[in-house]
Amino acid sequence: MRAGLVTGKGQFELLEMEDPTPEIDEIVVEIQRCGICGSDVHAYVEGWKYAPSVCGHEWVGTVAASGRDVVNVKEGDRVTGALAPGCGRCLECRNDLSQYCRTAWSDYSGPTGPKSGGFAPFLCLKAERVIGIPDDIDTDDAALIEPASVAFHAVRQSRLQVGDTVCVVGCGPIGLLTAQVAKAAGAGIVIAVEPDESRRSLALATGSDIAVAPGEDLHATLEEVTQGLRADLVYDCAGIPQTMQQSVDMVRRGGSVCLVGVTGEEARINPIRWIGKEITLNTSIVFTLEEMKATANMIQDGRIAVAALRNGVVDLDALGSTIDDLAHRRLDAVKILVDPTAG
């Protein structure tokens, strides 16, 4: 089979690999769709040492084969996946930190993980890492369960309280999904902060109360909405260094910021402005299988709308050029899906 991998800064390759065979506790998933994540693009632009198993992690597919000890799913089931539950044996698990289980993280993005992600026709992984998907969720929509779960986890990690005025910085897929989850979780007013006009319109269409450009428009909006107090909470979903300080400047004294977008670049901050406001900073990455199940339910019943975020489907031959187009802003798309069996 062919597998697409980011192999260095500005480098994407289609590599020939053997079709996988499951061990006793593994399954092989035939991939139907895999979304191109912002982290795939960041890895390509910034030259991360990018785990092959993470390159293409927004996948959905059907179980094609399973090991003899697998009981949670069967062949033909449609599934998606995340981190495995804690192993119960590692140092983190023994200290009641199973959500940070080193064994699970190694299986997800470390040396023991799969040799590729979902940018391939087949993916072999531990069966305990997957959940079944409700039959009435469209396959293309199901490919967005993973990024929506990132948003779900971020809102849980944050200090959101019912009625809060919330800013969501960056209206890429994670920002648009985080805005929806925050609203569903009880945010009083959700303000989407985004320089691109079309993405501001999409934010309004998917449930944000207000959408403004950063700068003077945002300042005026916060003055009007909060009578000068500023936001209670900001989710920084932009994934660029500049917005970290800007997000802190948007919140009131005693407010909080949750970092959701990822970048490997260094960020400059003004510590006295953080300390002077007594800011609380939370960070968020990945999610649990239980959170993924809850997210799938919210997509199923319409509390999270994902169809409007999808812009099209490409095959493996077009994947490298599509990532390059996204990296250099030649392509204005929120979410591109990949069909690794097409062509």
Beta strands, then each sheet from edge to edge (+ up, - down):
strand 1: 2-8
strand 2: 11-16
strand 3: 26-35
strand 4: 58-66
strand 5: 78-81
strand 6: 122-126
strand 7: 130-132
strand 8: 165-169
strand 9: 189-193
strand 10: 210-212
strand 11: 231-236
strand 12: 251-259
strand 13: 280-283
strand 14: 310-314
strand 15: 335-338
sheet 1: 1+ 2-
sheet 2: 6+ 3- 4+ 5- 7+
sheet 3: 6+ 3- 15+ 14+
sheet 4: 10+ 9+ 8+ 11+ 12+ 13+
end
